Amino acid sequence: MDRDWGSKTGGGGAASAQNEAIDRRERLRRLALETIDLAKDPYFFRNHLGSYECRLCLTLHNNEGNYLAHTQGKRHQTNLAKRAARELKKLLFNLSLISESFLSKTVKIGRPGYRVTKQFDPDTKQRSLLFQIEYPEIEDLEKPRHRFMLSLEQRVEKWDKRYQFLLFAAEPYEIIAFRVPSTEICKSTPKFFSHWDPDSKMFTICLQLYFKVKPPEANKPPSANGPAYGTAAPAPPPPPPQGNPPGGFANPPRVPPPGSVPPPPPISSANGPRRTPPSGSLPVPPPPSVGSGTVANFTPGTQMGRQ
């Protein structure tokens, strides 16, 4: 009598999830042995111990079937996709280098013709430069390019911070550069513009440059007796007071007491050198006063004895 539930007698019972996974890997191994040639697999490697390695995933396997089952797994397939994307990116980069090298080997035919016009706007006090470059033999679907370059970026002329360079390039002509003042450039639409006329082969660009006007005092040379550069001039002395102060209290002049000798007038270099007596020799100074101190008893040329 057959049972309506469970497994049949002698069937071995229902397979678990682990047994199903083992059975699936075995079927994949057999299928891989029939369809995959390990001799053509670049990631298959047999080491000196007799086991097998996967060079892509850096895994170790005991036999060929185990390696083939690994190749059908998720880890190996993910690493294969990553490797393919990396190789594609490298291939595109190499192609871009090849294309750039091909463009750089284009034969140059010389320098283009140019015309530079200086302009001045009396209303805004600004100067402008108008560049007109002619490219009569420019390549098809090619448009001239321009850019600004600092003086430090070039190696043709000596570095000078007062200037910068404006470069123009178009194939198959050589690159030309103009030296312009290194000042602020107004890049607004009405003042800074560039235009390429494909019919007349004329490339036009206009630059509006700022030139700061210096004040007239800065252009005057400093005086010989004036203050040093960068220091402020001293303020004039205040005028002497006139009359009594507003409070009504004024200091009266001091009168010397009776019988005292008035002091001599101060010696000033502004009054000129001291006058000499009629004899032509200077007066002899008075002898030093001798007191009772230790300085008066000092004898030059002697040395104090040590105690």
Buried (B, 14 or more C-beta within 10 A) or exposed (E): EEEEEEEEEEEEEEEEEEEEEEEEBEEBBEEBEEEBEBEEBEBBEEEEEEBBBBEBBEBEBEEBBBBBBBBBEEEBEEBBEEEEEEEEEEEEEEEEEEEEEEEEEEEEEEEBEEEEEEEEEEEEEBBBBEBBBBBEEBEEEBEBBBEEEEBEEBEEEEEEEEBBBBBBBBBBBEEBBBBBBBEEBBEEEEBBEEEBEEEEBBBBBBBBBEEEEEEEEEEEEEEEEEEEEEEEEEEEEEEEEEEEEEEEEEEEEEEEEEEEEEEEEEEEEEEEEEEEEEEEEEEEEEEEEEEEEEEEEEEEEEEEEEE
